Amino acid sequence: MQNIKKEDIKQEVFDLYDDYAHNRLSRRDFMDKLSAYAVGGVTVGALMGFLMPDYKGRIQVKPDNPDITSGYINYNSPKGGGTIKGLLSMPKDNKKRLGGIVVVHENRGLNPYIEDVGRRAALAGFISLAPDALTPLGGYPGNDDEGRTMQSKRDRNEMLEDFIAGFDFLKKHELCNGKVGVVGFCFGGWISNMMAVRLPDIAAAVPYYGGQPPADQVPAIKAPLQLHYAELDTRVNEGWPAYEQALKENGKEYTAYMYPKVNHGFHNDTTPRYDEAAAQLAWSRTIDFFNKKLL
């Protein structure tokens, strides 16, 4: 692969990738538009390869980490997709009851990055459940392009029911202390916001660059919120002022962080949109928040 550096990539390229990753551009249209930026000996193929997720060598907490126990389980989602598969992770040899965290994937199913986030939560001292909303369609297919296509075939409100059922499963788990929060990314950020709307007993919600609920649904929120946004993510950020106004008008507990000069997806360390400083700061804030609200 040609040697491409992140700092040499124009912002318009990341914006194109965002459109492609959210099904606003077909693969053909994405490649056609990308060709305008294939200059100086850099091919479209090289740009594509640079932008696509790279899961090899990017895992921070490996499945066989000696400090955690992590494995797949199935739970029932009667109002959603039926039987749902999820990755359940917790500290190794744990004997005490822990706070629970539902980890919600992006718009492509339970990929290796989200599984890793679930294990990171376990390493931080929580019991986590990372469901796969693609389970009714056969599960995450092994690559994000197919995963996005599959997830677009499911109704997002039905998928919301799957994650609510995951919350119920985790809350009743024998090793959970009954305090359960949610963290989600992109599509999962919207799910996190909507779980806060739907669940009066959810203990905390942490949406990362997620779509906002309608203002008239904000009064139903009981949980404290910690929200993470990327300054360059103009698409998602358009909805934030109205959401913040509704949160203020209804006296809701929230803290919002806007990370300067970073893109949507900055926490995902498998793509070039990743920003290490912002991601580490956001995750440390997330864990501190959960330590206060779930323990």
Secondary structure, 3 states (H helix, E strand, C coil): CCCCCHHHCCHHHHHHHHHHHCCCCCHHHHHHHHHHHCCCCCCHHHHHHHHCCCCCCCCCCCCCCCCEEEEEEEEEECCCCEEEEEEEEEECCCCCCEEEEEEECCCCCCCHHHHHHHHHHHHCCCEEEEECCCHHHCCCCCCHHHHHHHHCCCCHHHHHHHHHHHHHHHHCCCCEEEEEEEEEECHHHHHHHHHHHHCCCCCEEEEECCCCCCHHHHHHCCCCEEEEEECCCHHHHCCHHHHHHHHHHCCCCEEEEEECCCCCCCCCCCCCCCCHHHHHHHHHHHHHHHHHHHC
